[in-house]
Amino acid sequence: MELAYIPSPSHGVLHLGPIPLRGYAFCIIIGVFLAVWLGNKRWVARGGRAGTVADIAVWAVPFGLVGGRLYHVITDYELYFSEGRDWVDAFKIWQGGLGIWGAIALGALGAWIGCRRRGIPLPAWADAVAPGIAFAQACGRWGNWFNQELYGRATDLPWALHITSSTDGRVPGYYHPTFLYESLWCVGVGFLVIWADRRFKLGHGRAFALYVAAYCVGRGWIEYMRVDDAHHILGLRLNDWTAIVVFLLAVLYIVISSRLRPGREEIVEPRAEEDASAEDDESVATEGASDASEGTSDAGTTDKGKDEGKDKAGGGTGDDSVDLGKETVGESAATADSATSTDSAEPASAPESEEDPEDGSGAASVARDEAGSAKKG
């Protein structure tokens, strides 16, 4: 009896009333959300618009699910079309059975359709979502744990997986948890792609190709440990051969692409550049209008200050003028009163003036007489 092991869940589904909640489906859904979230952050960081990754994922995810199921059904057709099997089970995707190779291939077709509709290059979008896909696979592999499937050879290691189900040819016991190995490997692949993309500025689909190549390396040795039924070619499981071929194609793409299209795309989404340019123009116009408004306000304040100065200067002069005017009017009134009194005084002295001529004539006669006496003497 093993003292340390990884237990398997007794049930892979919980029922919320009539609604079944399946662990396998939850793992896939969580992986999809994680891939879209991380892909969106990387896409925006490269100059794309927020939401573009999700819009294209609407095409890629359904295509990927169909492709993954088709690959599984085709490569394991005896599970659904041999004697005693029900072909309807081929549509029961919740029971497990998604081939990553078909999911990536047909998912890429859906992504190409979405990218074409948005007018953006597929390689740039694939580079943005590459590490997210690796993390999504890491989440999805835990769905195999819920279904007690895709385990390895028997082992007595302390992290052995305890299989308790005996359905579909399973033998209860302790096995290598290959689902856990692949989940951890995919986490490492995701971080590898993030590091390499930052270090070498991977572009034109090379980050995605690196993800594919790195995943294939891990899938090769993990697949070799599995004991579930599979087709063999020259002593190797079919998925091992698939991993070898896809690895070589990914490496070849990295080499050729690096020579033909070095560097990274400067513009990944033309519409985002147009929106940014329009926002810049609008910002400049807003700043210009704000500056003009501030200038007008300053000019109005200056004019108001000048008017207030004029009012102050004009108010002092007007008061002085009024005072001077009052003084002038007063002087004029005094002069007029003086003149009036003089005019009124002259008629009173008129009678004396009429008698003066007679007195003056007598004085003149006396003066002439005295003057004549003096001449005679």
Secondary structure in CASP SS format (residue, H / E / C, confidence):
PFRMAT SS
TARGET T0000
AUTHOR 0000-0000-0000
METHOD secondary structure of the structure
MODEL  1
M C 1.00
E C 1.00
L C 1.00
A C 1.00
Y C 1.00
I E 1.00
P C 1.00
S C 1.00
P C 1.00
S C 1.00
H C 1.00
G C 1.00
V E 1.00
L E 1.00
H E 1.00
L E 1.00
G C 1.00
P C 1.00
I E 1.00
P E 1.00
L E 1.00
R E 1.00
G H 1.00
Y H 1.00
A H 1.00
F H 1.00
C H 1.00
I H 1.00
I H 1.00
I H 1.00
G H 1.00
V H 1.00
F H 1.00
L H 1.00
A H 1.00
V H 1.00
W H 1.00
L H 1.00
G H 1.00
N H 1.00
K H 1.00
R H 1.00
W H 1.00
V H 1.00
A H 1.00
R C 1.00
G C 1.00
G C 1.00
R C 1.00
A C 1.00
G C 1.00
T H 1.00
V H 1.00
A H 1.00
D H 1.00
I H 1.00
A H 1.00
V H 1.00
W H 1.00
A H 1.00
V H 1.00
P H 1.00
F H 1.00
G H 1.00
L H 1.00
V H 1.00
G H 1.00
G H 1.00
R H 1.00
L H 1.00
Y H 1.00
H H 1.00
V H 1.00
I H 1.00
T H 1.00
D C 1.00
Y C 1.00
E H 1.00
L H 1.00
Y H 1.00
F H 1.00
S C 1.00
E C 1.00
G C 1.00
R C 1.00
D C 1.00
W H 1.00
V H 1.00
D H 1.00
A H 1.00
F H 1.00
K C 1.00
I H 1.00
W H 1.00
Q H 1.00
G C 1.00
G C 1.00
L C 1.00
G C 1.00
I H 1.00
W H 1.00
G H 1.00
A H 1.00
I H 1.00
A H 1.00
L H 1.00
G H 1.00
A H 1.00
L H 1.00
G H 1.00
A H 1.00
W H 1.00
I H 1.00
G H 1.00
C H 1.00
R H 1.00
R H 1.00
R H 1.00
G C 1.00
I C 1.00
P C 1.00
L H 1.00
P H 1.00
A H 1.00
W H 1.00
A H 1.00
D H 1.00
A H 1.00
V H 1.00
A H 1.00
P H 1.00
G H 1.00
I H 1.00
A H 1.00
F H 1.00
A H 1.00
Q H 1.00
A H 1.00
C H 1.00
G H 1.00
R C 1.00
W H 1.00
G H 1.00
N H 1.00
W H 1.00
F H 1.00
N H 1.00
Q C 1.00
E C 1.00
L C 1.00
Y C 1.00
G E 1.00
R C 1.00
A E 1.00
T C 1.00
D C 1.00
L C 1.00
P C 1.00
W C 1.00
A C 1.00
L E 1.00
H E 1.00
I E 1.00
T C 1.00
S C 1.00
S C 1.00
T H 1.00
D H 1.00
G H 1.00
R C 1.00
V C 1.00
P C 1.00
G E 1.00
Y E 1.00
Y E 1.00
H C 1.00
P C 1.00
T H 1.00
F H 1.00
L H 1.00
Y H 1.00
E H 1.00
S H 1.00
L H 1.00
W H 1.00
C H 1.00
V H 1.00
G H 1.00
V H 1.00
G H 1.00
F H 1.00
L H 1.00
V H 1.00
I H 1.00
W H 1.00
A H 1.00
D H 1.00
R H 1.00
R H 1.00
F H 1.00
K C 1.00
L C 1.00
G C 1.00
H C 1.00
G C 1.00
R H 1.00
A H 1.00
F H 1.00
A H 1.00
L H 1.00
Y H 1.00
V H 1.00
A H 1.00
A H 1.00
Y H 1.00
C H 1.00
V H 1.00
G H 1.00
R H 1.00
G H 1.00
W H 1.00
I H 1.00
E H 1.00
Y H 1.00
M H 1.00
R E 1.00
V C 1.00
D C 1.00
D C 1.00
A C 1.00
H C 1.00
H E 1.00
I E 1.00
L C 1.00
G C 1.00
L E 1.00
R E 1.00
L H 1.00
N H 1.00
D H 1.00
W H 1.00
T H 1.00
A H 1.00
I H 1.00
V H 1.00
V H 1.00
F H 1.00
L H 1.00
L H 1.00
A H 1.00
V H 1.00
L H 1.00
Y H 1.00
I H 1.00
V H 1.00
I H 1.00
S H 1.00
S H 1.00
R H 1.00
L H 1.00
R C 1.00
P C 1.00
G C 1.00
R C 1.00
E C 1.00
E C 1.00
I C 1.00
V C 1.00
E C 1.00
P H 1.00
R H 1.00
A H 1.00
E H 1.00
E H 1.00
D H 1.00
A H 1.00
S H 1.00
A H 1.00
E H 1.00
D H 1.00
D H 1.00
E H 1.00
S H 1.00
V H 1.00
A H 1.00
T H 1.00
E H 1.00
G H 1.00
A H 1.00
S H 1.00
D H 1.00
A H 1.00
S H 1.00
E H 1.00
G H 1.00
T H 1.00
S H 1.00
D H 1.00
A H 1.00
G H 1.00
T H 1.00
T H 1.00
D H 1.00
K H 1.00
G H 1.00
K H 1.00
D H 1.00
E H 1.00
G H 1.00
K H 1.00
D H 1.00
K H 1.00
A H 1.00
G H 1.00
G H 1.00
G H 1.00
T H 1.00
G H 1.00
D H 1.00
D H 1.00
S H 1.00
V H 1.00
D H 1.00
L H 1.00
G H 1.00
K H 1.00
E H 1.00
T H 1.00
V H 1.00
G H 1.00
E H 1.00
S H 1.00
A H 1.00
A H 1.00
T H 1.00
A H 1.00
D H 1.00
S H 1.00
A H 1.00
T H 1.00
S H 1.00
T H 1.00
D H 1.00
S H 1.00
A H 1.00
E C 1.00
P H 1.00
A H 1.00
S H 1.00
A H 1.00
P H 1.00
E H 1.00
S H 1.00
E H 1.00
E H 1.00
D H 1.00
P H 1.00
E H 1.00
D H 1.00
G H 1.00
S H 1.00
G H 1.00
A H 1.00
A H 1.00
S H 1.00
V H 1.00
A H 1.00
R H 1.00
D H 1.00
E H 1.00
A H 1.00
G H 1.00
S H 1.00
A H 1.00
K H 1.00
K H 1.00
G C 1.00
END
